[in-house]
Structures are given as structure tokens and as C-alpha cells.
Amino acid sequence: MPTHRKPIRVMVVDCRPLVLRGLRDLIDASKPRMEVSGEATTYTNALDLADQLHPHVILFSFFPDVLNPLEVIAGLARSAEMKVLVLKGLYETVPVVQAIEAGARGIVLAEDPTESIIQAIIKVHDHNSGMDRAWVGGLCDYVASTNTPLKCNLERAKQARLTLRERELIRAIVGDPSAKYVCIAGRLGISEHTVHNHLSNIYQKLNLINRIDLVMYALKHGLINNEEPPESLRVERD
């Protein structure tokens, strides 16, 4: 007897009735793959509904409210079963890095094609990061506008362990964070298995966990530049 995958339960958080209706229609049109489990027009309502409904994915918008949206994201993200996907308008100012740090699993543009939004929901539900170029753009703006002092000696020592091939891989991932590993492998002329091995080594060397951590780290520490490590610290190319 064939087994049927349970639908992804999506809760939508937005204060605009027209946006709520559009998202509801979009998600319901993707039945039975996913369905709307609830709608919240305030952040207090979102926290209460999440406790009651336990949605798989929470499509979360930033809007004026008595509660801090970043704190709300952190509260929603405490449950490993519920994954927050931020919906960002092209011209909306959203603290992208802080949202990710608070627990959001990804960012998707409201102006993206409807299929891209659906795929982002699926990616987040399936434990992958739902990232797009707006996500990286937000990170770049954040890094450029902050002057956070770096722990130079420690970080340079960690980065010096990277091979030139690993640095190429980092630049490829930051350049297109939503690209599949097989596509990245093709661009670099290596196998997908080699990409995974390099990533494992990169995570270990830089003390990172996943692709989100890597993109944030690379942008913060300038690893997307074409600079090579100093001669005294250079590691042989693999």
C-alpha cells in the first residue's frame, strides 16, 4: 500500500490582509504538498498560534508591533520542529543577519516568482537553508555598515589553514548561496563528493556548522575577495 507524505503545515504571519490572502491562495494551490495551518496578524497572536498549532514552517514578515520581531523569531525558533522563513519585500529594510542569528532558517523575497517561494518553504522544511541573493545582499550591507573588531590573530591563523581550492569553493558558495552542490562542483571542475569533503574540512578549520555560518563568516572576514593568504601562512593547493 503506497504511503502518502503528510502536507507541510505553514503558518503565515503578516499584518496586511491582502498579503495574507495572497499567501494563503499560493500555499493552498500547492495542496497536498502543503497547506495553511494558521494566520497571525500580530506577533502575540503568532506566538500563541504556534504553541497551539505546531506548524512545520512559519512564513514571517516584519511589521510594526508592540513586540520586537527578532525576539519573536527567537521564541518561535526554540522549537526544533518549527522553522522560521522570513518574507522580505525588495525595498523593505529587514535586519537579515540578526534574523538568522535569532533562529530564522532563511530569507525569501516577496517579489520572487511564486514557485521560488514554494521551493523555499520546502527547502526550509527539509532542513536545508532557504537562501537567495537578497539574503547575501543583506549580509553585505550589514558587514559594510558595522565596524566590529576582529580577533585578527586567531581568525588569520584559522584562515591560513584554508587551501586555495577551499577558498575558491567559499567564493562560489557566497556568490550563489542557493546553488546545489552538483552545480558548484561543475563550475569548479570537481566532483560533488569532493565538494562535500572540502566543505567538511572548511567547517572544521573555521569552527563552523553549516552553509549559513560559512556565508556569514566569509562576508564578515573578507574571504570573498580574491586575496591569497600571506606567503608565510600559505597552504599548498590541494
N, C-alpha and C positions, 0 to 999 in steps of 0.2 A: 504494500500500500504506500503510495508516494507521500512524503512529508511536505508540509507547506510551511514556508518561512513566515514567522509572525511579523506583522507590519511594524515599522518603526513608528513609535508614538512621539509626535512632535508637539511641543508646547510653544506657542508664539507669544512674545512679549513686545508690545508696542502700544503707544497711546493714540495712534491715528486709526480711526475706523476704516478708512479706505485702504490703508496698508494691511490691516488685519484681514479684511475681506479678500484682498488680492492674494495674500499668502495662503489663506485658507483654501481658496479656489485652486491655487497652484499645487498645494500638497494633496488635497483631496483628488485632484486629477491624476495623481500618481498611485492611487489605490490599485492593488492591495499592497504595494511595496511600502507605503507609509500613509499615515493618517494624522489629522489634528486631534490631539487629546485634550487640549485646553487653550484658552486665550486669556491673557492678563493685560490690563491697561494701566496698572500701577505696579511698582516694584514690590510693595507689600503684598499685593494680590498674587504676584509671581511666586514669592516665597511660600505663601500659603498653598497655592495650587500645586506647586512642585511637591510639597510634602504629601498632598492628598493623592496626586495622580502618578507620581514617579515616572515622568516621561523619559524616553531614551535620549532625545535631543531637544535642547531649548534654543530656539531661534530668538536672539536677544538684541533689541535695539536700545540705543542711548537716547534718553529724552529727559526733560526737566521733571524732577520728582523730589519728594522730601528725603528720600533715601539716596545714598551715594551708589551709583551704578556699579562701581568697582567692588564695593563691599557686598553688593547683591550677587555679583558674579562669583565672588569668593564663597558666599554662603551656598549658592546653588552647586558649585563645583566640589563641595565637601563630599558629596555622594559620588562614588566612582561610577555608579550606574547612569548618572545624568551628565550629559556632555553639553557644554555651552558653545554655541556657534553665533558669533556676533555678526549682525547685519548692518553694514555701513553704507551710507549714501556717499556718492562720489565726492560731493562737496561738503560733507559733514566732517567736523573735527572730532575724531574719536581717539582717545589715548590707547593706541594699538598695543604698544609694548606692555603698558600697565594692565591692559585687559588680559593679555596672555599670561602675565605673571600672576594675575588674580585667579587664573584657572580656566580661562576660555581656551577651547581646543582649536579655534581657527577664526578666520575673518572671511566674509564673502560680501561682494558689492551688490547693493540692491539693484544697480543698473545692469548687472550681468545677465546674460541670457537665462531664461527660466531653467533650462537643462543644467546650467552650471550651478545654480542654487540647489537643485535637486541632488546633483552629484556631490556637492559639498556636504549636504546633510548625510548622505550615505557614507562618505569618507569619514566624517566625524564619528558616526555610529559604529563604523567598522574599525575604530581605533586608529585611523590614520588622521593626520592633521589636514584640515580643510584650509589650504593657504592659496592666496593668489597674489598678483603683483601689487595690489593695493596694500596688502599686508606688509610686503617688503618696503614699499614706498613709505608707509607709516613708520617703520623702523628706521629708515634712513633719516626721515625728518626728526625723529626723536633723538637719534645719535648726534645729528648735526647741531641740535639745539641745546644739548647738555654738555657740560664740561666735567664729567665725572672723572676724578683722578684714577688712573690705572695703577695697579700693583705691578709696575713695569718689570722689575727683575723676575718675579715669579712667572708672570704671563709670558715674557720673552723666552724664558727658559722652557716653558711648556711648548710654545710655538716653534722653537728651534728644533724640536723633535719631529716636526712635520716634514715629510718628503715633498719634493716638488710636485709629484703626481697627486699627493693628498691635497696640496694647495690648489691644484687645478680642479680637483673634484669639489672642493669647498666653493670655489668661484662659480662652478657650473650649477651647483645647487642653489646658491644665493641668486644667481641670475635668473633662474626659473624654478622657484621653490615647489611648484605643483607638478613638475615633470616626474614621470615614472622612472625608476632606476634603469629600466631597459633602454629608455631614450637617452639618459645621461651616459650610459655605457657606450651607446653608439656614437655619441659626439666625441667621446674621449678615445675611442678605438680600443676599448677593453671589454671584457665580459661582464655581465650583470653580477656574477659571482664575485668577481674582483672588486666591483663597486661596493658590495656588501662587506667584503674583507677590509677594504680601505676605510669605510665608514666606521667599522668596529674599532679599527686602530685609532682613528681620529677621536672618537668618543673617549677612548681610554687615555690618550695622550692629553686631551684638553679637559678631562673630567666632566664630560657632558653625557646627557641621557638620550636625546633624540634629535630629530631634524630641526624642531623648533629651537632647541637650545643652541644648535650649531649655527643657524641663521642669525640669531640674536648675538651670539658671541663673535661671529665673523664680522658683522657690521660694526659692532662696538669697538673691536680691536683692529679694524682695517685690513682684515685678511682677504677682502675682495679686490684689493689693489694688486697690481702686477709686480709688486716689490718682492725680491727674493730675500731670504734670511741673510744676515751678515756672514762674511766669509768665515769668521771664527766660530760661527754657530751652525754652519750649513750642514745639512744631512744629505747623503748621496741619494740621487733619484733611484726609485725602485725599478 
